[in-house]
Amino acid sequence: MLLMLCFATITYAREVVTFKDGSVVKGKISEFVPGGNISIITEDGNTLVFSTMDIVKIDTDRENGDGEYLLLSSYYDMYPKKNLAKKGYRGFATVDPVALTSYGYSLGLYTTHGYQFDHNIFLGGGIGILYTWRDSGLAIPIYLECKNNVGRGFFQFTWGGRLGYAIINDDYKDRYIASSRSIDGSIYLNGYVGCRIPISEQFAINITPQVEVYIGEPINLNLGVGLGFEF
């Protein structure tokens, strides 16, 4: 028993933390906050702090070579799978029921389709329609969209933007361009930040205040709140 006690005393156990980028840090974990940071005290006495979102796994590593498995994504296990956007194809349908343009109110409808690389990053393309009922102005933007989700709880932060080209009708030209009827369209820009509310692993609701710009002669600026559904 004394021999076993001595052996247990001199056997040094440490954690081996593996990160998504392939890097490995060895030491004692002094703090682990799910959704926050992990603090690791290395053998030379330094304390390193990392985000728990970057962790792939944590093992124990003993000098006698008898390591044991300690943790496999326990951080991710804290959150239901339905909270995380599923990798693969993803589509969006968005309506801007309250969009204030430079010359009045408008209604915007948009649909975007593309690929969800992981829970966070989405890249795709889409088409929309903006109608201003005061003067029957019509713009049809065709765009690329990049979107990013932050967080893994029931309410998540989401932000993104669109870049493309908008085809416009004569009524739009009369109201917004007037001096140059030869212009058939304008550059389309859109930026938004807001909230993502997951319903299931496949479906979620997005509420996103946004700024939309049509660059013509002159520039038409729209401010609105988008209500979107992702599938």
Residue pairs with C-beta under 8 A, 6 or more apart in sequence:
11 62
11 63
11 64
12 62
12 63
13 60
13 61
13 62
14 26
14 27
14 28
14 43
14 60
14 61
14 62
15 26
15 27
15 28
15 29
15 40
15 58
15 59
15 60
15 61
15 70
16 24
16 25
16 26
16 58
16 59
16 60
16 61
16 67
17 24
17 25
17 26
17 27
17 29
17 38
17 40
17 50
17 55
17 58
18 24
18 55
18 56
18 57
18 58
18 59
19 25
19 50
19 54
19 55
19 56
20 54
20 55
20 56
21 54
25 40
25 42
25 48
25 50
26 42
26 43
26 61
27 40
27 41
27 42
27 43
27 48
28 40
28 41
29 38
29 39
29 40
29 41
29 58
30 39
30 40
30 41
30 47
31 37
31 38
31 39
32 38
32 39
32 52
33 52
34 52
34 74
34 75
34 78
35 52
35 53
35 75
35 78
35 151
35 152
35 153
36 51
36 52
37 49
37 50
37 51
37 52
38 49
38 50
38 51
38 52
38 55
39 47
39 48
39 49
40 47
40 48
40 49
40 50
41 47
42 48
52 75
53 75
55 73
55 75
56 73
57 71
57 72
57 73
58 70
58 71
59 67
59 68
59 69
59 70
59 71
60 67
60 68
60 69
60 70
61 67
62 68
76 84
76 152
79 152
79 153
81 201
82 198
82 199
82 200
82 201
83 152
83 153
83 154
83 156
83 198
84 119
84 152
84 198
84 201
85 116
85 118
85 119
85 120
85 122
85 149
85 198
85 201
85 204
85 230
86 116
86 201
86 202
87 116
87 117
87 118
87 119
88 115
88 116
89 113
89 114
89 115
89 116
90 113
90 114
90 115
90 116
90 122
90 124
90 230
90 231
91 111
91 112
91 113
91 114
91 230
91 231
92 110
92 111
92 112
92 113
92 124
92 126
92 206
92 228
92 229
92 230
92 231
93 110
93 111
93 228
93 229
93 231
94 108
94 109
94 110
94 111
94 112
94 128
94 206
94 208
94 226
94 227
94 228
94 229
95 107
95 108
95 109
95 110
95 226
95 227
95 228
96 106
96 107
96 108
96 109
96 110
96 210
96 212
96 222
96 224
96 225
96 226
96 227
97 107
97 225
97 227
98 105
98 224
98 225
99 105
99 106
99 107
99 108
99 130
99 212
99 222
99 223
99 224
99 225
100 106
100 222
100 223
100 224
101 132
101 220
101 221
101 222
102 176
102 220
102 221
102 222
103 132
103 134
103 135
103 137
103 175
103 176
103 220
104 132
104 133
104 134
104 135
105 132
105 133
105 134
106 130
106 131
106 132
106 133
106 137
106 222
106 224
107 130
107 131
107 133
108 128
108 129
108 130
108 131
108 212
108 222
108 224
108 226
109 128
109 129
110 126
110 127
110 128
110 129
110 141
110 226
111 126
111 127
111 128
112 124
112 125
112 126
112 145
112 162
113 124
113 125
113 126
114 122
114 123
114 124
114 125
114 126
114 145
115 122
115 123
115 124
116 122
117 123
119 149
119 152
120 148
120 149
120 150
121 146
121 147
121 148
122 145
122 146
122 147
122 148
122 149
122 160
123 144
123 145
123 146
123 147
124 144
124 145
125 142
125 143
125 144
125 145
126 142
126 143
126 145
126 162
127 140
127 141
127 142
127 143
128 140
128 141
128 143
129 138
129 139
129 140
130 137
130 138
130 139
130 140
130 141
130 166
130 212
130 214
130 222
131 137
131 138
132 138
132 172
132 175
135 171
135 174
135 175
136 169
136 171
137 168
137 169
137 171
137 172
137 175
137 176
138 168
138 169
138 171
138 172
139 166
139 167
139 168
139 169
139 172
139 186
139 188
139 214
140 166
140 167
140 168
141 162
141 164
141 165
141 166
141 188
141 190
141 214
142 164
142 165
142 166
142 167
142 188
143 162
143 163
143 164
143 165
143 188
143 190
144 162
144 163
144 164
145 160
145 161
145 162
146 160
146 161
147 158
147 159
147 160
148 158
148 159
148 160
149 156
149 157
149 158
149 196
150 156
150 157
150 158
150 159
151 157
154 197
154 198
155 195
155 196
155 197
156 195
156 196
156 197
156 198
157 193
157 194
157 195
157 196
158 193
158 194
158 195
158 196
158 206
158 208
159 192
159 193
159 194
160 191
160 192
161 189
161 190
161 191
161 192
162 188
162 189
162 190
162 191
163 188
163 189
163 190
164 187
164 188
165 185
165 186
165 187
165 188
166 185
166 186
166 187
166 188
166 214
167 184
167 185
168 176
168 177
168 183
168 184
168 185
168 186
168 214
168 216
170 181
173 180
173 181
173 183
174 181
176 214
176 216
176 218
176 220
177 183
177 216
177 217
179 217
180 217
183 216
183 217
185 216
186 214
186 215
186 216
186 220
187 214
187 215
187 216
188 212
188 213
188 214
188 215
189 212
189 213
189 215
190 210
190 211
190 212
190 213
191 210
191 211
192 208
192 209
192 210
192 211
192 226
193 208
193 209
193 210
194 206
194 207
194 208
194 209
194 210
194 226
195 206
195 207
195 208
196 204
196 205
196 206
197 204
197 205
197 206
197 207
198 204
199 205
202 231
203 229
203 230
203 231
204 229
204 230
205 227
205 228
205 229
205 230
206 226
206 227
206 228
206 229
206 230
207 225
207 226
207 227
207 228
208 225
208 226
208 228
209 224
209 225
209 226
210 223
210 224
210 225
210 226
211 221
211 222
211 223
212 221
212 222
212 223
212 224
213 219
213 220
213 221
213 222
214 220
214 222
